[in-house]
Amino acid sequence: MSTPASPPSTQRIESVAEFLVHALELEHESAERYRQLAETMTLHHNHTVAAVFRLLADMSAAHASEVTARAEGLRLPEIAPWDFKWACPGSPEVDCDDIDVSYQMTPLQAFELALFNEIRGRDFYAFVATDSPQPRVRALAAEMAAEENEHVELVTRWVERERMSPTRLPEDLDPPNLQG
């Protein structure tokens, strides 16, 4: 992908509640972005890639539900979008440039985009697991980094499987009409 991993924020996550707000934002944003991509692919009749993005959205939504369950009974702080403690344009798991997404994406390209973003999410959790001054936050972040690593391994297998398949570009039902 075209955007390298963001440098870590200079601010530290210091409480479990604050960490869970970050995790919820990351997972909700990821699910929403993947759903938007699925809808776009469906509109352009790229149903195979739409299905990939729906699956990824469902995975992120399930992870968000797990985070919500962990937060039960805690009073979570409200954090303004500009006050989140990650140093990237969006949350770490959903950053991509428009040039990375095309209505004619192949499943391999979709999985590669997902892998890039899953690695960023895992790396965010792993960073908090080593950086937070609070032992409970570090332990929870390490656990979530391990869960994200399972996603990375799963998507890596999908990428490897897709690389073995012949590349089939979706038919462009409405190609650009370039007039010279």
Buried (B, 14 or more C-beta within 10 A) or exposed (E): BEBEBBEBBEEBBEBBBBBBBBBBBBBBBBBBBBBBBBBBBBEBEBEEBBBBBBBBBBBBBEBBEEBBEBBEEEEBEEEEEEEBBBEBEBBBBBBBEEEBBBBBBBBBBBBBBBBBBBBBBBBBBBBBBEBBEBEEBBEBBBEBBEBBBEBBEBBBEBBEEBEEEEEEEBEEEEEEEEEE
